[in-house]
Amino acid sequence: MQEKLKREIITTADGSTTIHLPALNEQYHSKHGAINEAKHVFIKEGLHTILDTDDFEILHILEIGFGTGLNALITYLEGEKRNQNICYVGVEAYPVVFDEVKLMNYPVILNASNKEIVFDKMHQSVWEIPNSISSNFELTKRKQFFTDIDDENTFNLIYFDAFGARVQPELWTVEIFSKMYDALKTKGVLVTYSAKGSVRRAMQEVGFEVERLPGPPGKREMLRATKS
Ligand SMILES: C[S@@+](CC[C@H](N)C(=O)[O-])C[C@H]1O[C@@H](n2cnc3c(N)ncnc32)[C@H](O)[C@@H]1O
């Protein structure tokens, strides 16, 4: 269904691009800045928080909605800076096509033009199997519906980056957060840009400890959920 919708490339407030779906009036990232949002929600409040509190020989990350690969690219760059081994799994039911990837300006805006080759490699890598992107970054892209996720006790960190609850309310439910809880290891963390009360309560119902944190530009709050 989603793959039949018209798609437009737009530029967000920090100069980075995203994909806009006019029929849903929804985009892959915040209009207030795709890179600003990714860096704040997933990197600062997720990746940095977890790496600053614990040591991991390999950090296992699950992304809900691989989409354009922006979060994977920034995570790769951060992993390089910290010399951190990362196994990254991106789940996505409707992969972007390579022509769209080439319209995304993330390597340039991130001052990492020399990493465009890495970004391309991520998108050209084979689905369903682990791909070595560099000596310390392994990427597995899974073409899968979120409702079919059944990992257990596998991940340290989840980037929960589904479309908003206005568009896909069925993805912000006890059923899905229960899957996320099971997929995390003990002390594992899930971060998301949403701060809706109903989302927070669904997370708490499945056992998460939930914090409300300051949000990225244009959003007052976001959520971080920990499996204790
Ligand atoms: C907000 S966008 C993700 C943005 C992505 N993290 C990025 O940086 O580009 C949500 C993603 O979820 C995917 N998606 C939507 N519904 C899905 C479902 N039921 N199962 C799996 N993927 C889905 C969309 O195709 C889209 O790529």
The ligand as a MOL file (V3000), in Angstrom:
LIG
                    3D

  0  0  0     0  0            999 V3000
M  V30 BEGIN CTAB
M  V30 COUNTS 27 29 0 0 0
M  V30 BEGIN ATOM
M  V30 1 C 9.7160 7.4630 9.9370 0
M  V30 2 S 10.1980 6.4320 8.6120 0 CHG=1
M  V30 3 C 11.8010 5.8490 9.0750 0
M  V30 4 C 12.8980 6.7860 8.8510 0
M  V30 5 C 14.2190 6.1110 8.8920 0
M  V30 6 N 14.6030 5.7160 10.2140 0
M  V30 7 C 15.2230 7.0340 8.2420 0
M  V30 8 O 16.1620 7.4840 8.9170 0
M  V30 9 O 15.0480 7.2890 7.0680 0 CHG=-1
M  V30 10 C 9.2580 4.9470 8.9370 0
M  V30 11 C 9.7040 3.7590 8.1260 0
M  V30 12 O 8.9220 2.6260 8.4880 0
M  V30 13 C 8.5730 1.8980 7.3230 0
M  V30 14 N 7.3330 1.1630 7.6310 0
M  V30 15 C 6.0810 1.6760 7.7290 0
M  V30 16 N 5.2190 0.7440 8.1470 0
M  V30 17 C 5.9410 -0.3950 8.3330 0
M  V30 18 C 5.6100 -1.6940 8.8090 0
M  V30 19 N 4.3620 -2.0080 9.1690 0
M  V30 20 N 6.5790 -2.6260 8.8970 0
M  V30 21 C 7.8610 -2.3010 8.5160 0
M  V30 22 N 8.2380 -1.0750 8.0430 0
M  V30 23 C 7.2830 -0.1240 7.9800 0
M  V30 24 C 8.4330 2.9630 6.2650 0
M  V30 25 O 8.5990 2.4280 4.9820 0
M  V30 26 C 9.5220 3.9440 6.6360 0
M  V30 27 O 10.7280 3.6440 6.0000 0
M  V30 END ATOM
M  V30 BEGIN BOND
M  V30 1 1 1 2
M  V30 2 1 2 3
M  V30 3 1 2 10
M  V30 4 1 3 4
M  V30 5 1 4 5
M  V30 6 1 5 6
M  V30 7 1 5 7
M  V30 8 2 7 8
M  V30 9 1 7 9
M  V30 10 1 10 11
M  V30 11 1 11 12
M  V30 12 1 11 26
M  V30 13 1 12 13
M  V30 14 1 13 14
M  V30 15 1 13 24
M  V30 16 1 14 15
M  V30 17 1 14 23
M  V30 18 2 15 16
M  V30 19 1 16 17
M  V30 20 1 17 18
M  V30 21 2 17 23
M  V30 22 1 18 19
M  V30 23 2 18 20
M  V30 24 1 20 21
M  V30 25 2 21 22
M  V30 26 1 22 23
M  V30 27 1 24 25
M  V30 28 1 24 26
M  V30 29 1 26 27
M  V30 END BOND
M  V30 END CTAB
M  END
